[in-house]
Amino acid sequence: MIGPSAAARAKLSVVPAAPRKPQPLSSYTTIIGLEVHVQLATRAKLFCGCSTQFGAPPNTQTCPVCTGMPGALPVLNRKAFQLALTTAVALNCQIPPLTKWDRKNYYYPDLPKGYQISQFDLPMSHDGYLDIQDAKGAFSPKRVGILRAHLEEDAGKSMHDEAAAQADSRIDLNRCGTPLLEIVSQPDMRSPAEAKAYLTELKLLLTYLGVSDCNMQEGSLRVDANVNLHLQQDGQQIATPIVEVKNMNSFRAVERALAYEAQRQYEQWQQTGRQLGDPKVTKETRGWDDTAQLTRAQRGKEESSDYRYFPEPDLVPVTVRQEEIQDARDRLGELPAALRQRLQQQYGINAYDSDVLVNQGRALVDYYLAVAEACGDGKLASNWVQQDVLRYLNENEIPIDQYPLDQKALGQLLQIVVAGDLTTGRAREVLAQMIETGQSADQVMEGLGIQRLDDSQLRSLCQQLIDAHPKIVADIQGGKLQAVGALIGKAKQQNPDVDPGRVRELLIQLAGNSP
């Protein structure tokens, strides 16, 4: 079955959803499972040599194999299988010694062969997991099971021109045969927030592995969600029919769609009382309308039997040796979860800060690590990288490898801050000049007339202030420590580059020793 035509969909009025009063979570338990299709980072398609480059004119990256011409035979792209194997290992999946290919039969205008080469009963990997957490504490850390991760080829793309008089639909077959890894989770997520966290962590893992660019705007990562509710009725647990939600083009859209769909199912159950097992109830596929903020019915949800799977006769099974699996495991490198833990343990930053840094990608983490080593203060380096460096990158829309200062230059500036020879405010002035001129921190400080004071000079300045203001000293000795603020102000008048924290410390110390 297919959904309504473009003309029919064009007639659907787009009316924003009326405000809905959310039900308390105790009213029901939301059960969520996600199917994520990831385009693998190969130059060629899964079973032919056609390019996978995005943005080419329609129907210019096709051949007899990916368009299903009679007599054309597929040949497996080894690179695609290796990337899939790397991902499966990183997701802690079991890798069987043998996997085979199957034909998934269905009719759709952008599927010229009338079937899709996929994997059914012997997928290349199964029974893995991905750990998720929320640094802000919205939910407790949990492990989401991975039911399977298998390879398949993509279909083409239908383009609906609903503005045209005839509401034309056009077909672009460039995507036909593009290698996809379908990652199917267990229904372990219990809230839209957990689903978003799972997708965020999965995308981060895939980009760290380099197996996909995960660009949702270009279709490199697509998400379908299966959601239903578990409720209590007369002391028994019942379940609403499972709904598959499609057409979600961002993680935020996934979160909104799941929240809406859970509420919609709850209200529908209140009205009808229908549940799984009721012969009048069928599973349903619905599409998310981001403009109207609601889901719309599309069609009945297919079962595996509807696809009439049978073994692909033109491809031999693939055998995987243990040595290949171990080699993939050895090449994984440090994954995001382990990297967060190392940043917290070795560099003394909290869970939130480590999450922010790791989520920016490995290149920025490497930059931070070099700065932290150079200045010797992991927390200070984290603050500057998150606030000053990231702000500059975002404002100029550039990656970290185009940041004007290398790690050594920023590390040298922060060394001066750590030593107490430069206040944070003045250091930011120096940073701006370093970016503008390309000079070192010492050169900029010399140009701005900023002089470093060693500890003996700073102590001498504080002693002069103590000697000159006996009344303030008496107040400090009497326990009025706020009085030291006046002396700090006078110290900054004499030298605007003194460290207020170190001045305060010395003034209190010297006042206590004063007769």
Secondary structure, DSSP 8 states (H G I E B T S, - for coil): -----HHHHHHS------------GGG-EEEEEEEEEEE---SB-SSS--B--TT--TT-S--TTTTT-TT------HHHHHHHHHHHHHTT-B--SEE--EEEE---TT-TTSEEEE--SS-S-EEEEEEE--TT-SS--EEEEEEEEEEEE---EEEEETTSTT-EEEEE-TTTT-EEEEEEE-S-B-SHHHHHHHHHHHHHHHHHHTS----GGGTSEEEEEEEEEEEEETTEEEE---EEEEEE-SHHHHHHHHHHHHHHHHHHHHHH---TT-TT---EEEEEETTTTEEEEEEE---GGGGT-EE-TTS--EE--HHHHHHHHHT----HHHHHHHHHHHH---HHHHHHHHHT-HHHHHHHHHHHHHHS-HHHHHHHIIIIIHHHHHHHT--GGG-SS-HHHHHHHHHHHHTTSS-HHHHHHHHHHHHHH---HHHHHHHTT-----HHHHHHHHHHHHHH-HHHHHHHHTT-GGGHHHHHHHHHHH-TTS-HHHHHHHHHHHHHH--
